[in-house]
Amino acid sequence: GIKVPGVNLQPDRIERLEEIGFEWHFRDASFHKRYQELVAFKKEFGHCNVPNNYADNISLGHWCNTMRTANRKLQMGIKVPGVNLQPDRIERLEEIGFEWHFRDASFHKRYQELVAFKKEFGHCNVPQRYADNPSLGHW
């Protein structure tokens, strides 16, 4: 018969559930789904820094934040309940350019833009409505 770890059901019931597409490893399917969404985001925007409040997919922004938090806690030896961030998943995320320290990367990028602005204009007073780089003006 069919054995599903951690499940105490008769084989015929397991078969019936599988026939309708029941996911035994929901967290695996969930990770894979979000990962694919992140790959699509990167393809569109050229990076994996999904804002936490990304309007087109709020769940993806929250998931990325959860992955960062889980990784930070794992570094400190703290397991995060409900988050299965295994080394192979960390590796997969890193392979596509996922930034674990998003705020650090964001600061570094803006800092480099500010250095270039100063080189061009001789000062760091970026207008808030700077047409060439509106996000630098807001920063």
The first five atom37 places (N, CA, C, CB, O) and aatype in JSON, in Angstrom:
{
  "aatype": [7, 9, 11, 19, 14, 7, 19, 2, 10, 5, 14, 3, 1, 9, 6, 1, 10, 6, 6, 9, 7, 13, 6, 17, 8, 13, 1, 3, 0, 15, 13, 8, 11, 1, 18, 5, 6, 10, 19, 0, 13, 11, 11, 6, 13, 7, 8, 4, 2, 19, 14, 2, 2, 18, 0, 3, 2, 9, 15, 10, 7, 8, 17, 4, 2, 16, 12, 1, 16, 0, 2, 1, 11, 10, 5, 12, 7, 9, 11, 19, 14, 7, 19, 2, 10, 5, 14, 3, 1, 9, 6, 1, 10, 6, 6, 9, 7, 13, 6, 17, 8, 13, 1, 3, 0, 15, 13, 8, 11, 1, 18, 5, 6, 10, 19, 0, 13, 11, 11, 6, 13, 7, 8, 4, 2, 19, 14, 5, 1, 18, 0, 3, 2, 14, 15, 10, 7, 8, 17],
  "atom_mask": [
    [1, 1, 1, 0, 1],
    [1, 1, 1, 1, 1],
    [1, 1, 1, 1, 1],
    [1, 1, 1, 1, 1],
    [1, 1, 1, 1, 1],
    [1, 1, 1, 0, 1],
    [1, 1, 1, 1, 1],
    [1, 1, 1, 1, 1],
    [1, 1, 1, 1, 1],
    [1, 1, 1, 1, 1],
    [1, 1, 1, 1, 1],
    [1, 1, 1, 1, 1],
    [1, 1, 1, 1, 1],
    [1, 1, 1, 1, 1],
    [1, 1, 1, 1, 1],
    [1, 1, 1, 1, 1],
    [1, 1, 1, 1, 1],
    [1, 1, 1, 1, 1],
    [1, 1, 1, 1, 1],
    [1, 1, 1, 1, 1],
    [1, 1, 1, 0, 1],
    [1, 1, 1, 1, 1],
    [1, 1, 1, 1, 1],
    [1, 1, 1, 1, 1],
    [1, 1, 1, 1, 1],
    [1, 1, 1, 1, 1],
    [1, 1, 1, 1, 1],
    [1, 1, 1, 1, 1],
    [1, 1, 1, 1, 1],
    [1, 1, 1, 1, 1],
    [1, 1, 1, 1, 1],
    [1, 1, 1, 1, 1],
    [1, 1, 1, 1, 1],
    [1, 1, 1, 1, 1],
    [1, 1, 1, 1, 1],
    [1, 1, 1, 1, 1],
    [1, 1, 1, 1, 1],
    [1, 1, 1, 1, 1],
    [1, 1, 1, 1, 1],
    [1, 1, 1, 1, 1],
    [1, 1, 1, 1, 1],
    [1, 1, 1, 1, 1],
    [1, 1, 1, 1, 1],
    [1, 1, 1, 1, 1],
    [1, 1, 1, 1, 1],
    [1, 1, 1, 0, 1],
    [1, 1, 1, 1, 1],
    [1, 1, 1, 1, 1],
    [1, 1, 1, 1, 1],
    [1, 1, 1, 1, 1],
    [1, 1, 1, 1, 1],
    [1, 1, 1, 1, 1],
    [1, 1, 1, 1, 1],
    [1, 1, 1, 1, 1],
    [1, 1, 1, 1, 1],
    [1, 1, 1, 1, 1],
    [1, 1, 1, 1, 1],
    [1, 1, 1, 1, 1],
    [1, 1, 1, 1, 1],
    [1, 1, 1, 1, 1],
    [1, 1, 1, 0, 1],
    [1, 1, 1, 1, 1],
    [1, 1, 1, 1, 1],
    [1, 1, 1, 1, 1],
    [1, 1, 1, 1, 1],
    [1, 1, 1, 1, 1],
    [1, 1, 1, 1, 1],
    [1, 1, 1, 1, 1],
    [1, 1, 1, 1, 1],
    [1, 1, 1, 1, 1],
    [1, 1, 1, 1, 1],
    [1, 1, 1, 1, 1],
    [1, 1, 1, 1, 1],
    [1, 1, 1, 1, 1],
    [1, 1, 1, 1, 1],
    [1, 1, 1, 1, 1],
    [1, 1, 1, 0, 1],
    [1, 1, 1, 1, 1],
    [1, 1, 1, 1, 1],
    [1, 1, 1, 1, 1],
    [1, 1, 1, 1, 1],
    [1, 1, 1, 0, 1],
    [1, 1, 1, 1, 1],
    [1, 1, 1, 1, 1],
    [1, 1, 1, 1, 1],
    [1, 1, 1, 1, 1],
    [1, 1, 1, 1, 1],
    [1, 1, 1, 1, 1],
    [1, 1, 1, 1, 1],
    [1, 1, 1, 1, 1],
    [1, 1, 1, 1, 1],
    [1, 1, 1, 1, 1],
    [1, 1, 1, 1, 1],
    [1, 1, 1, 1, 1],
    [1, 1, 1, 1, 1],
    [1, 1, 1, 1, 1],
    [1, 1, 1, 0, 1],
    [1, 1, 1, 1, 1],
    [1, 1, 1, 1, 1],
    [1, 1, 1, 1, 1],
    [1, 1, 1, 1, 1],
    [1, 1, 1, 1, 1],
    [1, 1, 1, 1, 1],
    [1, 1, 1, 1, 1],
    [1, 1, 1, 1, 1],
    [1, 1, 1, 1, 1],
    [1, 1, 1, 1, 1],
    [1, 1, 1, 1, 1],
    [1, 1, 1, 1, 1],
    [1, 1, 1, 1, 1],
    [1, 1, 1, 1, 1],
    [1, 1, 1, 1, 1],
    [1, 1, 1, 1, 1],
    [1, 1, 1, 1, 1],
    [1, 1, 1, 1, 1],
    [1, 1, 1, 1, 1],
    [1, 1, 1, 1, 1],
    [1, 1, 1, 1, 1],
    [1, 1, 1, 1, 1],
    [1, 1, 1, 1, 1],
    [1, 1, 1, 1, 1],
    [1, 1, 1, 0, 1],
    [1, 1, 1, 1, 1],
    [1, 1, 1, 1, 1],
    [1, 1, 1, 1, 1],
    [1, 1, 1, 1, 1],
    [1, 1, 1, 1, 1],
    [1, 1, 1, 1, 1],
    [1, 1, 1, 1, 1],
    [1, 1, 1, 1, 1],
    [1, 1, 1, 1, 1],
    [1, 1, 1, 1, 1],
    [1, 1, 1, 1, 1],
    [1, 1, 1, 1, 1],
    [1, 1, 1, 1, 1],
    [1, 1, 1, 1, 1],
    [1, 1, 1, 0, 1],
    [1, 1, 1, 1, 1],
    [1, 1, 1, 1, 1]
  ],
  "atom_positions": [
    [[0.81, -1.2, 0.0], [0.0, 0.0, 0.0], [0.86, 1.26, 0.0], [0.0, 0.0, 0.0], [2.08, 1.21, 0.08]],
    [[0.2, 2.36, -0.09], [0.86, 3.68, -0.12], [1.14, 4.12, 1.29], [-0.02, 4.72, -0.86], [0.26, 4.04, 2.16]],
    [[2.33, 4.6, 1.53], [2.71, 5.13, 2.84], [3.05, 6.6, 2.7], [3.9, 4.34, 3.45], [3.92, 6.97, 1.91]],
    [[2.37, 7.42, 3.45], [2.67, 8.85, 3.5], [3.11, 9.15, 4.92], [1.43, 9.73, 3.07], [2.33, 8.98, 5.86]],
    [[4.37, 9.59, 5.09], [4.89, 9.83, 6.44], [4.01, 10.81, 7.23], [6.31, 10.36, 6.35], [3.62, 11.86, 6.73]],
    [[3.72, 10.43, 8.48], [2.94, 11.29, 9.37], [1.45, 11.27, 9.11], [0.0, 0.0, 0.0], [0.7, 12.02, 9.73]],
    [[0.99, 10.41, 8.2], [-0.43, 10.35, 7.87], [-0.95, 8.97, 8.22], [-0.68, 10.68, 6.36], [-0.4, 7.95, 7.8]],
    [[-2.03, 8.95, 9.01], [-2.62, 7.7, 9.44], [-3.96, 7.5, 8.73], [-2.81, 7.68, 10.98], [-5.02, 7.66, 9.32]],
    [[-3.89, 7.16, 7.44], [-5.1, 6.93, 6.65], [-4.99, 5.6, 5.92], [-5.32, 8.09, 5.63], [-3.89, 5.1, 5.67]],
    [[-6.14, 5.04, 5.59], [-6.18, 3.82, 4.81], [-5.69, 4.12, 3.39], [-7.6, 3.21, 4.78], [-5.94, 5.21, 2.88]],
    [[-5.0, 3.16, 2.76], [-4.46, 3.39, 1.41], [-5.5, 3.88, 0.4], [-3.85, 2.13, 0.9], [-5.18, 4.72, -0.45]],
    [[-6.73, 3.36, 0.47], [-7.74, 3.79, -0.5], [-8.11, 5.26, -0.32], [-9.0, 2.92, -0.39], [-8.41, 5.95, -1.29]],
    [[-8.08, 5.74, 0.91], [-8.37, 7.15, 1.17], [-7.23, 8.05, 0.69], [-8.63, 7.38, 2.68], [-7.46, 9.13, 0.15]],
    [[-6.02, 7.58, 0.88], [-4.86, 8.32, 0.38], [-4.96, 8.44, -1.14], [-3.52, 7.63, 0.8], [-4.76, 9.52, -1.7]],
    [[-5.26, 7.32, -1.81], [-5.4, 7.32, -3.26], [-6.47, 8.29, -3.73], [-5.71, 5.92, -3.76], [-6.27, 9.03, -4.68]],
    [[-7.61, 8.28, -3.06], [-8.72, 9.18, -3.43], [-8.3, 10.63, -3.3], [-9.96, 8.91, -2.57], [-8.63, 11.45, -4.16]],
    [[-7.57, 10.97, -2.23], [-7.11, 12.35, -2.05], [-6.11, 12.74, -3.14], [-6.48, 12.53, -0.66], [-6.16, 13.85, -3.67]],
    [[-5.21, 11.82, -3.46], [-4.21, 12.12, -4.49], [-4.84, 12.27, -5.87], [-3.16, 11.03, -4.52], [-4.36, 13.05, -6.69]],
    [[-5.92, 11.53, -6.13], [-6.61, 11.62, -7.42], [-7.15, 13.03, -7.68], [-7.74, 10.61, -7.47], [-7.26, 13.45, -8.83]],
    [[-7.5, 13.74, -6.62], [-8.04, 15.09, -6.81], [-6.97, 16.17, -6.61], [-9.19, 15.33, -5.84], [-7.29, 17.36, -6.5]],
    [[-5.7, 15.75, -6.57], [-4.6, 16.71, -6.51], [-4.25, 17.23, -5.12], [0.0, 0.0, 0.0], [-3.69, 18.32, -4.99]],
    [[-4.59, 16.46, -4.1], [-4.26, 16.88, -2.73], [-2.75, 16.98, -2.56], [-4.86, 15.9, -1.7], [-2.02, 16.07, -2.96]],
    [[-2.28, 18.07, -1.96], [-0.85, 18.29, -1.72], [-0.49, 17.8, -0.32], [-0.48, 19.8, -1.89], [-0.94, 18.37, 0.67]],
    [[0.33, 16.74, -0.23], [0.76, 16.24, 1.06], [1.81, 17.15, 1.68], [1.3, 14.83, 0.93], [1.86, 17.31, 2.9]],
    [[2.61, 17.71, 0.85], [3.7, 18.57, 1.33], [3.39, 20.01, 0.93], [5.08, 18.12, 0.75], [4.06, 20.59, 0.09]],
    [[2.36, 20.56, 1.57], [1.86, 21.89, 1.25], [2.95, 22.95, 1.31], [0.74, 22.26, 2.18], [3.04, 23.8, 0.43]],
    [[3.79, 22.9, 2.34], [4.84, 23.91, 2.48], [5.81, 23.85, 1.3], [5.61, 23.72, 3.81], [6.3, 24.89, 0.85]],
    [[6.09, 22.66, 0.79], [6.95, 22.53, -0.38], [6.28, 23.18, -1.59], [7.25, 21.05, -0.67], [6.93, 23.93, -2.33]],
    [[5.0, 22.9, -1.78], [4.26, 23.48, -2.9], [4.18, 25.0, -2.76], [2.85, 22.87, -2.99], [4.29, 25.72, -3.74]],
    [[3.98, 25.46, -1.54], [3.9, 26.89, -1.29], [5.23, 27.58, -1.6], [3.5, 27.15, 0.18], [5.25, 28.63, -2.24]],
    [[6.33, 26.99, -1.16], [7.65, 27.55, -1.45], [7.87, 27.61, -2.96], [8.77, 26.72, -0.78], [8.3, 28.63, -3.49]],
    [[7.57, 26.52, -3.63], [7.78, 26.45, -5.08], [6.96, 27.52, -5.8], [7.41, 25.04, -5.61], [7.45, 28.17, -6.73]],
    [[5.73, 27.71, -5.38], [4.84, 28.72, -6.0], [5.43, 30.12, -5.82], [3.41, 28.65, -5.39], [5.53, 30.87, -6.79]],
    [[5.81, 30.47, -4.61], [6.38, 31.8, -4.34], [7.71, 31.97, -5.07], [6.56, 32.02, -2.82], [8.01, 33.04, -5.59]],
    [[8.51, 30.92, -5.09], [9.79, 30.97, -5.79], [9.57, 31.3, -7.26], [10.56, 29.64, -5.63], [10.26, 32.14, -7.83]],
    [[8.6, 30.63, -7.88], [8.3, 30.89, -9.3], [7.81, 32.33, -9.49], [7.23, 29.88, -9.82], [8.15, 32.97, -10.49]],
    [[7.02, 32.83, -8.55], [6.57, 34.23, -8.63], [7.76, 35.18, -8.51], [5.52, 34.53, -7.51], [7.81, 36.21, -9.18]],
    [[8.72, 34.83, -7.65], [9.91, 35.65, -7.49], [10.75, 35.65, -8.76], [10.75, 35.16, -6.29], [11.28, 36.69, -9.15]],
    [[10.88, 34.51, -9.4], [11.61, 34.41, -10.67], [10.94, 35.31, -11.71], [11.66, 32.93, -11.17], [11.63, 36.0, -12.46]],
    [[9.62, 35.3, -11.76], [8.88, 36.14, -12.71], [9.09, 37.63, -12.38], [7.37, 35.8, -12.69], [9.25, 38.45, -13.29]],
    [[9.09, 37.97, -11.1], [9.34, 39.34, -10.66], [10.72, 39.79, -11.13], [9.21, 39.47, -9.11], [10.88, 40.88, -11.66]],
    [[11.72, 38.93, -10.93], [13.09, 39.27, -11.33], [13.18, 39.45, -12.84], [14.07, 38.18, -10.87], [13.86, 40.35, -13.33]],
    [[12.48, 38.6, -13.57], [12.5, 38.71, -15.03], [11.94, 40.06, -15.47], [11.69, 37.54, -15.68], [12.43, 40.67, -16.42]],
    [[10.91, 40.53, -14.78], [10.28, 41.8, -15.13], [11.09, 43.01, -14.67], [8.89, 41.86, -14.55], [11.21, 43.99, -15.4]],
    [[11.64, 42.95, -13.44], [12.27, 44.13, -12.84], [13.79, 44.07, -12.75], [11.71, 44.33, -11.48], [14.43, 45.08, -12.45]],
    [[14.39, 42.9, -13.01], [15.84, 42.79, -12.99], [16.46, 42.59, -11.63], [0.0, 0.0, 0.0], [17.68, 42.61, -11.5]],
    [[15.64, 42.39, -10.6], [16.14, 42.15, -9.24], [15.1, 41.39, -8.45], [16.5, 43.49, -8.53], [13.97, 41.21, -8.9]],
    [[15.49, 40.94, -7.24], [14.58, 40.15, -6.39], [14.12, 40.93, -5.16], [15.27, 38.87, -5.94], [13.6, 40.34, -4.22]],
    [[14.3, 42.24, -5.15], [13.96, 43.05, -3.98], [12.49, 43.47, -4.02], [14.86, 44.3, -3.9], [12.17, 44.63, -4.27]],
    [[11.62, 42.51, -3.78], [10.18, 42.76, -3.8], [9.8, 43.59, -2.58], [9.38, 41.42, -3.84], [10.07, 43.19, -1.45]],
    [[9.18, 44.75, -2.8], [8.75, 45.53, -1.63], [7.73, 44.76, -0.8], [8.16, 46.89, -2.08], [6.94, 43.99, -1.34]],
    [[7.74, 44.98, 0.49], [6.81, 44.29, 1.38], [5.35, 44.59, 1.01], [7.07, 44.69, 2.84], [4.47, 43.76, 1.22]],
    [[5.11, 45.76, 0.45], [3.75, 46.16, 0.1], [3.57, 46.2, -1.42], [3.42, 47.52, 0.7], [2.84, 47.05, -1.93]],
    [[4.21, 45.29, -2.14], [4.13, 45.23, -3.6], [2.68, 45.01, -4.03], [5.03, 44.1, -4.15], [2.11, 43.95, -3.8]],
    [[2.11, 46.01, -4.65], [0.67, 46.03, -4.94], [0.21, 44.88, -5.84], [0.29, 47.33, -5.58], [-0.89, 44.36, -5.66]],
    [[1.04, 44.48, -6.81], [0.63, 43.42, -7.73], [0.6, 42.04, -7.09], [1.55, 43.4, -8.92], [-0.07, 41.14, -7.59]],
    [[1.33, 41.88, -5.97], [1.37, 40.58, -5.31], [1.83, 40.77, -3.86], [2.31, 39.58, -6.07], [2.99, 40.52, -3.53]],
    [[0.94, 41.22, -3.02], [1.28, 41.5, -1.62], [1.83, 40.25, -0.93], [0.04, 42.02, -0.85], [2.74, 40.34, -0.12]],
    [[1.29, 39.09, -1.26], [1.75, 37.84, -0.66], [3.23, 37.6, -0.96], [0.91, 36.66, -1.17], [3.95, 37.1, -0.09]],
    [[3.68, 37.93, -2.16], [5.08, 37.72, -2.52], [5.99, 38.62, -1.69], [5.3, 37.97, -4.03], [7.04, 38.18, -1.22]],
    [[5.6, 39.87, -1.52], [6.38, 40.79, -0.7], [6.5, 40.31, 0.73], [0.0, 0.0, 0.0], [7.58, 40.35, 1.33]],
    [[5.38, 39.84, 1.28], [5.39, 39.32, 2.65], [6.25, 38.04, 2.74], [3.95, 39.03, 3.12], [6.97, 37.84, 3.72]],
    [[6.15, 37.2, 1.73], [6.93, 35.96, 1.71], [8.42, 36.26, 1.7], [6.56, 35.1, 0.49], [9.19, 35.63, 2.44]],
    [[8.84, 37.21, 0.88], [10.27, 37.57, 0.82], [10.73, 38.08, 2.18], [10.52, 38.65, -0.27], [11.82, 37.74, 2.63]],
    [[9.91, 38.88, 2.82], [10.24, 39.39, 4.15], [10.34, 38.24, 5.15], [9.17, 40.41, 4.61], [11.24, 38.23, 5.99]],
    [[9.43, 37.29, 5.06], [9.45, 36.12, 5.94], [10.72, 35.3, 5.72], [8.2, 35.24, 5.71], [11.32, 34.83, 6.68]],
    [[11.12, 35.13, 4.45], [12.35, 34.37, 4.15], [13.56, 35.08, 4.76], [12.53, 34.22, 2.62], [14.44, 34.43, 5.33]],
    [[13.61, 36.4, 4.65], [14.74, 37.15, 5.22], [14.79, 37.02, 6.73], [14.65, 38.64, 4.83], [15.85, 36.78, 7.32]],
    [[13.63, 37.17, 7.36], [13.54, 37.04, 8.82], [13.95, 35.64, 9.26], [12.13, 37.35, 9.3], [14.71, 35.49, 10.21]],
    [[13.44, 34.62, 8.57], [13.76, 33.23, 8.92], [15.26, 32.98, 8.77], [12.96, 32.24, 8.02], [15.87, 32.33, 9.63]],
    [[15.86, 33.48, 7.7], [17.29, 33.28, 7.48], [18.11, 33.98, 8.58], [17.7, 33.81, 6.1], [19.07, 33.41, 9.09]],
    [[17.72, 35.19, 8.93], [18.43, 35.92, 9.98], [18.35, 35.16, 11.3], [17.83, 37.35, 10.15], [19.35, 35.06, 12.02]],
    [[17.18, 34.62, 11.62], [17.02, 33.87, 12.86], [17.78, 32.55, 12.82], [15.54, 33.61, 13.14], [18.35, 32.12, 13.82]],
    [[17.79, 31.89, 11.65], [18.55, 30.65, 11.51], [20.03, 30.91, 11.76], [18.35, 30.04, 10.11], [20.71, 30.08, 12.35]],
    [[20.54, 32.06, 11.32], [21.94, 32.43, 11.55], [22.24, 32.52, 13.05], [22.26, 33.78, 10.86], [23.36, 32.29, 13.49]],
    [[21.2, 32.86, 13.83], [21.36, 32.98, 15.28], [21.0, 31.69, 16.0], [20.5, 34.13, 15.82], [21.02, 31.63, 17.23]],
    [[20.66, 30.64, 15.23], [20.33, 29.35, 15.82], [18.89, 29.23, 16.28], [0.0, 0.0, 0.0], [18.56, 28.34, 17.07]],
    [[18.03, 30.11, 15.81], [16.62, 30.1, 16.2], [15.8, 29.55, 15.05], [16.13, 31.53, 16.6], [15.85, 30.07, 13.93]],
    [[15.04, 28.49, 15.32], [14.16, 27.92, 14.3], [12.86, 28.68, 14.28], [13.91, 26.41, 14.56], [12.29, 28.98, 15.33]],
    [[12.38, 29.0, 13.09], [11.15, 29.76, 12.94], [10.0, 28.79, 12.67], [11.28, 30.8, 11.79], [10.0, 28.11, 11.64]],
    [[9.03, 28.72, 13.59], [7.9, 27.81, 13.4], [7.14, 28.11, 12.11], [6.95, 27.9, 14.59], [6.84, 29.26, 11.8]],
    [[6.83, 27.06, 11.37], [6.04, 27.22, 10.16], [6.84, 27.63, 8.93], [0.0, 0.0, 0.0], [6.27, 27.76, 7.85]],
    [[8.15, 27.83, 9.07], [8.98, 28.2, 7.93], [10.06, 27.13, 7.76], [9.62, 29.62, 8.12], [10.88, 26.92, 8.65]],
    [[10.03, 26.48, 6.62], [10.97, 25.4, 6.34], [12.04, 25.9, 5.37], [10.23, 24.16, 5.76], [12.01, 25.58, 4.18]],
    [[12.96, 26.7, 5.88], [14.01, 27.27, 5.05], [15.26, 26.41, 5.14], [14.31, 28.74, 5.48], [16.17, 26.67, 5.94]],
    [[15.28, 25.38, 4.32], [16.39, 24.43, 4.29], [17.55, 24.99, 3.47], [15.93, 23.07, 3.7], [17.33, 25.89, 2.65]],
    [[18.77, 24.49, 3.66], [19.94, 24.98, 2.91], [19.75, 24.96, 1.39], [21.15, 24.14, 3.26], [20.21, 25.88, 0.7]],
    [[19.06, 23.94, 0.86], [18.86, 23.89, -0.6], [17.96, 25.03, -1.07], [18.25, 22.54, -1.01], [18.12, 25.53, -2.19]],
    [[17.02, 25.45, -0.24], [16.15, 26.57, -0.59], [16.92, 27.89, -0.52], [14.92, 26.62, 0.34], [16.76, 28.76, -1.37]],
    [[17.76, 28.02, 0.49], [18.61, 29.21, 0.61], [19.47, 29.32, -0.64], [19.49, 29.16, 1.9], [19.62, 30.4, -1.22]],
    [[20.05, 28.19, -1.05], [20.91, 28.16, -2.24], [20.13, 28.55, -3.5], [21.52, 26.76, -2.41], [20.62, 29.32, -4.32]],
    [[18.93, 28.02, -3.64], [18.1, 28.35, -4.81], [17.79, 29.84, -4.86], [16.79, 27.55, -4.78], [17.84, 30.45, -5.92]],
    [[17.48, 30.42, -3.71], [17.2, 31.85, -3.66], [18.44, 32.67, -4.01], [16.67, 32.25, -2.28], [18.36, 33.65, -4.74]],
    [[19.57, 32.26, -3.47], [20.82, 32.98, -3.74], [21.22, 32.88, -5.21], [21.95, 32.44, -2.87], [21.78, 33.82, -5.77]],
    [[20.92, 31.74, -5.85], [21.27, 31.55, -7.26], [20.57, 32.55, -8.17], [20.91, 30.13, -7.69], [21.09, 32.89, -9.23]],
    [[19.4, 33.03, -7.76], [18.69, 34.0, -8.6], [18.93, 35.44, -8.12], [17.18, 33.7, -8.6], [18.31, 36.38, -8.63]],
    [[19.83, 35.61, -7.15], [20.19, 36.96, -6.72], [19.36, 37.52, -5.59], [0.0, 0.0, 0.0], [19.27, 38.74, -5.43]],
    [[18.74, 36.65, -4.8], [17.94, 37.12, -3.66], [18.86, 37.79, -2.65], [17.17, 35.94, -3.0], [19.89, 37.23, -2.26]],
    [[18.48, 38.99, -2.22], [19.26, 39.76, -1.24], [18.74, 39.46, 0.16], [19.19, 41.29, -1.55], [17.58, 39.76, 0.47]],
    [[19.58, 38.89, 1.0], [19.15, 38.59, 2.37], [19.11, 39.85, 3.21], [20.09, 37.56, 3.01], [18.33, 39.95, 4.16]],
    [[19.94, 40.8, 2.86], [20.0, 42.07, 3.62], [19.52, 43.18, 2.7], [21.45, 42.36, 4.16], [20.3, 44.05, 2.3]],
    [[18.24, 43.13, 2.38], [17.61, 44.02, 1.41], [17.86, 45.49, 1.73], [16.12, 43.76, 1.36], [18.19, 46.27, 0.84]],
    [[17.71, 45.86, 2.99], [17.9, 47.27, 3.36], [19.35, 47.71, 3.13], [17.51, 47.49, 4.83], [19.6, 48.82, 2.68]],
    [[20.31, 46.84, 3.44], [21.72, 47.15, 3.2], [21.98, 47.34, 1.7], [22.63, 46.05, 3.76], [22.66, 48.28, 1.3]],
    [[21.43, 46.44, 0.9], [21.62, 46.52, -0.55], [20.97, 47.78, -1.1], [21.04, 45.27, -1.24], [21.52, 48.45, -1.97]],
    [[19.79, 48.09, -0.58], [19.07, 49.28, -1.03], [19.86, 50.54, -0.68], [17.67, 49.33, -0.39], [19.98, 51.45, -1.51]],
    [[20.4, 50.6, 0.54], [21.2, 51.76, 0.95], [22.42, 51.89, 0.03], [21.65, 51.62, 2.43], [22.72, 52.98, -0.46]],
    [[23.11, 50.78, -0.2], [24.31, 50.81, -1.02], [24.0, 51.32, -2.43], [24.94, 49.41, -1.09], [24.76, 52.12, -2.99]],
    [[22.89, 50.87, -3.0], [22.49, 51.3, -4.34], [22.22, 52.8, -4.36], [21.24, 50.52, -4.82], [22.72, 53.51, -5.23]],
    [[21.45, 53.29, -3.4], [21.14, 54.73, -3.34], [22.4, 55.56, -3.08], [20.09, 55.01, -2.24], [22.57, 56.63, -3.65]],
    [[23.27, 55.04, -2.23], [24.52, 55.73, -1.94], [25.33, 55.9, -3.22], [25.33, 54.97, -0.88], [25.86, 56.98, -3.48]],
    [[25.44, 54.83, -4.01], [26.19, 54.9, -5.27], [25.55, 55.9, -6.23], [26.26, 53.51, -5.93], [26.25, 56.64, -6.92]],
    [[24.22, 55.94, -6.26], [23.52, 56.91, -7.11], [23.79, 58.34, -6.64], [22.0, 56.63, -7.1], [23.96, 59.24, -7.45]],
    [[23.84, 58.53, -5.32], [24.12, 59.85, -4.77], [25.55, 60.28, -5.09], [23.89, 59.85, -3.25], [25.79, 61.45, -5.41]],
    [[26.5, 59.36, -5.0], [27.88, 59.66, -5.36], [27.95, 60.12, -6.83], [28.8, 58.42, -5.13], [28.62, 61.1, -7.15]],
    [[27.25, 59.42, -7.7], [27.23, 59.79, -9.13], [26.58, 61.15, -9.32], [26.48, 58.71, -9.96], [27.03, 61.96, -10.14]],
    [[25.5, 61.41, -8.57], [24.82, 62.71, -8.65], [25.78, 63.82, -8.24], [23.55, 62.73, -7.75], [25.87, 64.85, -8.92]],
    [[26.5, 63.63, -7.15], [27.43, 64.64, -6.66], [28.56, 64.87, -7.66], [28.02, 64.23, -5.29], [29.0, 66.0, -7.88]],
    [[29.02, 63.8, -8.26], [30.09, 63.92, -9.26], [29.61, 64.79, -10.43], [30.53, 62.53, -9.78], [30.38, 65.6, -10.97]],
    [[28.35, 64.62, -10.82], [27.82, 65.37, -11.95], [27.48, 66.82, -11.59], [26.59, 64.67, -12.49], [27.74, 67.73, -12.37]],
    [[26.88, 67.02, -10.4], [26.35, 68.35, -10.06], [27.15, 69.09, -8.98], [24.94, 68.2, -9.61], [26.92, 70.28, -8.75]],
    [[28.08, 68.39, -8.31], [28.93, 69.05, -7.32], [28.3, 69.22, -5.94], [0.0, 0.0, 0.0], [28.86, 69.89, -5.08]],
    [[27.14, 68.62, -5.72], [26.47, 68.69, -4.42], [25.57, 67.47, -4.24], [25.65, 70.0, -4.3], [25.36, 66.69, -5.17]],
    [[25.04, 67.31, -3.03], [24.17, 66.16, -2.7], [22.71, 66.56, -2.51], [24.67, 65.46, -1.44], [21.93, 65.77, -1.99]],
    [[22.35, 67.74, -2.91], [20.97, 68.22, -2.71], [20.08, 67.8, -3.88], [20.95, 69.76, -2.56], [19.74, 68.61, -4.73]],
    [[19.73, 66.55, -3.89], [18.9, 65.99, -4.97], [17.48, 66.54, -4.82], [18.9, 64.42, -4.94], [16.87, 66.4, -3.76]],
    [[16.96, 67.17, -5.87], [15.57, 67.66, -5.78], [14.61, 66.49, -5.58], [15.18, 68.46, -7.05], [14.82, 65.41, -6.12]],
    [[13.57, 66.7, -4.8], [12.59, 65.62, -4.56], [11.98, 65.13, -5.86], [11.49, 66.09, -3.62], [11.65, 63.95, -5.98]],
    [[11.82, 66.0, -6.81], [11.21, 65.61, -8.1], [12.28, 65.5, -9.19], [10.14, 66.64, -8.52], [12.07, 65.94, -10.32]],
    [[13.4, 64.92, -8.85], [14.51, 64.75, -9.79], [14.08, 63.77, -10.87], [15.79, 64.24, -9.06], [13.91, 62.58, -10.61]],
    [[13.91, 64.28, -12.09], [13.32, 63.5, -13.18], [14.15, 62.28, -13.58], [13.12, 64.38, -14.37], [13.59, 61.25, -13.93]],
    [[15.48, 62.4, -13.53], [16.34, 61.29, -13.95], [16.3, 60.09, -13.0], [17.75, 61.77, -14.09], [16.58, 58.96, -13.39]],
    [[15.94, 60.36, -11.75], [15.91, 59.28, -10.74], [15.0, 59.71, -9.6], [17.35, 58.95, -10.21], [15.5, 60.12, -8.55]],
    [[13.67, 59.63, -9.77], [12.74, 60.09, -8.74], [12.93, 59.42, -7.38], [11.33, 59.85, -9.21], [12.74, 60.06, -6.35]],
    [[13.32, 58.15, -7.36], [13.48, 57.46, -6.08], [14.68, 58.0, -5.31], [13.63, 55.95, -6.31], [14.67, 57.98, -4.08]],
    [[15.71, 58.48, -6.01], [16.85, 59.09, -5.32], [16.42, 60.39, -4.66], [18.03, 59.33, -6.3], [16.85, 60.69, -3.55]],
    [[15.61, 61.16, -5.33], [15.08, 62.41, -4.75], [14.27, 62.18, -3.51], [0.0, 0.0, 0.0], [14.32, 62.97, -2.57]],
    [[13.51, 61.1, -3.49], [12.69, 60.77, -2.29], [13.55, 60.23, -1.17], [11.6, 59.74, -2.65], [13.22, 60.42, 0.01]],
    [[14.65, 59.56, -1.51], [15.54, 58.96, -0.52], [16.22, 60.04, 0.25], [16.56, 58.05, -1.18], [17.02, 59.75, 1.14]]
  ]
}
